[in-house]
Amino acid sequence: MLEAAVILDSACKSFGDLRAVADLSLSVVPGEIYGLLGPNGAGKTTALRMLAGLVQPSSGRALLLGLDAGSSQAKTRMGFLSGSTGLYAHLTPRETWQYFGRIHGLSASDLSRRIATLVRWLALENILDRRCESLSGGEKQRVSLARAVLHDPPVLILDEPTSGLDVLASRSLRDFVGSERARGKAVLFSTHYLAEAELLCDRIGLLFRGRLLREGTPASIRAECGTTTLEQAFLKLVDGE
């Protein structure tokens, strides 16, 4: 059995009187895509930010590859895509990747090869030297994803990567994430698009009001709830709360 690359162990996070995440435990192994699903305000982003080391759990643990998620060693072995692309408007994609490649300590030859690979995988050939401010939403999201995985990390944490994208851009991102799973990456992503999770995820966790309602394969959760879609299953579980 593979050792988990991503672990939340009884993790809680409060902001004053607001309990954003309550006693959340989950794990993701290499070569697996785990979808954290739920409506806005369910605690998905907070959970991912704990694993990215951006916020510390109020209690419990967040671990990446056996290391505390907030440690510098863990952060170098993770790719994190936030809910905002956060690109520098006046830089081109090529300049953006060169800048972040140097931050990650990639040699000039390794960086050049990695950029060429990502450009091919994410179909970015036609926008390499356009300023980021001129790119469409889907193009910005793909450039931001390439930046997050530039150093080829073994763990990918993606916060609603297809939010606001059209059908073609969403499919391109899903195809890329699937190819990273095939390369042995541990992938954890959040979404409120339940149909998307059915297409992509090996396992899912249904999050509501900071708590994990159910965890399992899409098929097992549908079967448990006696429904034909994850949306129907989620609504049935929420109605039972």
N, C-alpha and C positions, 0 to 999 in steps of 0.2 A: 504494500500500500504506500502511495506517495505521501511524503511529508508535506503538510500545508505550507504554502508560501505566504498566505495572507491570513491573519487571525484577528478577530475581535473577540475578546474573552470577557463576558459580563460587563461590557463597556457602557458607561453612563456619561451623559454630558448635560449639564445644566447651565443656563445663562440667567443668573439671578433666580427668580421664582419659576422660570420656564424650564421644564424638563424636555429637552429636544430629543434625546435618545435615552432609552430606559433598558438597562440590563440586556444589551444586544450581544449575542454570540453568533459568529459565523466563521467559516473558513473556506479558502479557495486553494486548490492544488494546481501544480503546473499542468498545462494542457487543458484547462477548464475555463469556461466562461460562466460567471455567476452574475445574475442580474438582480439588483436591489430595486424593487418596484414599489410604487406607492404614489399617492397624490401629492400635490404641492403641500409643504409643511409637514410631511411624514417623518422627516429626519434623515433623508437620504444623503443630502449634501453634508450635513454635520458628520455622519458616519464616515463618509469618504475623506473629509478633511482631517478626521482623527487619524485615519490610516496614512494620509499624506504627510502627517507630522505638522500640520498647520495649526491644529488646536490639540490640547492635551485632554484626555478623558478625565472627567471629574472623579471617576473610579473605574476599576477594571483595567484592561490592557489592550493596546493596539500594537500588533507585531507584524513585521515584514521580514520573511526569511530568517525568522528566529531572533531578529533584532527589534529593539524598541523603535516604533515608527518615527519617532522624533529624532533619532540619531542620524548623524551625517552619513554613516555607512549605509543605513537603510535608504536614505533619500537618493543616493547615487545609483541605487539599483531599482529605482521605480520611475515610471513615467506617469505624470499626472496631468490630465486634461480637465481644466476647471470649466465652470459654466459660462465663463466669459473668455473669448479668444485672446484678449489682451495683447494684440499685436501692435508693434510700433508703426504708426501710420505712414511715416516717410521712408521706412525701409522696405526693400523688396523681399520676397520670400527667400531668395538666395542669400541676401545679406543677413536676414534674420537667422537662418540656420548656421551660417558661418560664425556669427556672434555667439550663439548658444553652443555650437560645437567646440569653440575655444574654451567656454566656461566648463564644459564637461571634460576638457583635456584631450580631445581627439586630435591626432596628428593630421596634418594637411591632407595626406593621401587617404587616411581612413575616413576623414570627413567628406572628401570628394566622392569616395565610393558609396558612402552611406546616403549622401544627398541624391546621387544618381539612382540608387535603389528605391528610395522613397518617392522620388519624382515619378518613376515608372509605376510603382505599385498604386500610387494615389492619383495618377493621371494629372500631373501638375506641369507638364512640359510647356504649356502656352502662357503661363503666368509667372515664370521664374523671375523676370526682371521688371515686373510692374509693381508700383508702390502698393503696399497692403491696403491703404485707404481706398483704392479703386476697385478692390476685389468684391465679389458677391459674398453673401453670407455663407454659402456652401464652400466657396473657395477659401475663405478665411478659416473655416472650421477644419478643412483638410490641411492647410498650412500649419495651423496650431497643433493638430494631431501629429504631423511630421516633426514639429519642434519637440513635442513631448516624448517621442520615441526615438529621437535622433541618436541617442547613445545606446540604443538596442537593449533596454533594460528587461530583466526577466519578469517584472511585475508591472501591469498596466492598470491604472485606476482612472476611470473615465466618468465624468459627471455629465449625464445627459448629452452624450456626444452628437445625437441627431436632432436635438431640439431646434425647431424652426427651419429644418432643411426640407427641400423638395424630395420627391420619390427617388430620383436618380442619384442625388447626393447622398441620401440615406443609404441606398443600396451600396454605393461605393465604400462608405465607411463600414458598413456591416461586412462587406467582403474582406476589407482589410483586417478587421478585428478577427474574423474567422481564420484568416491566414496566419495571424499571430498565434492563435490557439494551436494551429497545426505545427508551429515551430516550438511548441512547448511552453508558451507564456501562460502565466496565471493572470486572468483578466477579470476585473470586477468593475461593473458599470451600473449606473443608476439610470432609470427612465420611468416616465409615467405612460409610455406607449406599450401597453400590455401585448398587443399583437406583435410588435417588434421582438419582444422578449421570447415569444413562442418560436420565432424563426431562428433565433441565435443562441439562446442560453442552454447550457447543460443542466444547470440548476438555478432556481430563483428563490428569493426571500421576499415575502409580501410584508411590507412595513406600513404600519398605521399608527399615528400618534406616538411615534418613537419606539414602538414595540414590534417585534417580529410575530406576525400572526401565524404564518406557515412557511415552511421551507421544504423544497423537494424539486423534482423534475416538473416541468409544465404538465406532462401527462398524469403524473401521480396526483397533483393538486386538483386537476380537472376531475379525475376519477373520484377522489375523496369527496368533492363537492357535488358530484353528479351533474356536471355542466359540460358544455362543448367548447367553451372559450375561457381563457384566464380572466377576462373582464367579468364574466358572469360569476366565476368562482370568487373573485375578490369582493364583488358586491355582496355575495351571499355571506362571506366571512365577516364583512364589516357590519352587515345587518344583524349578525348574531352577537355582536359585541355589546 
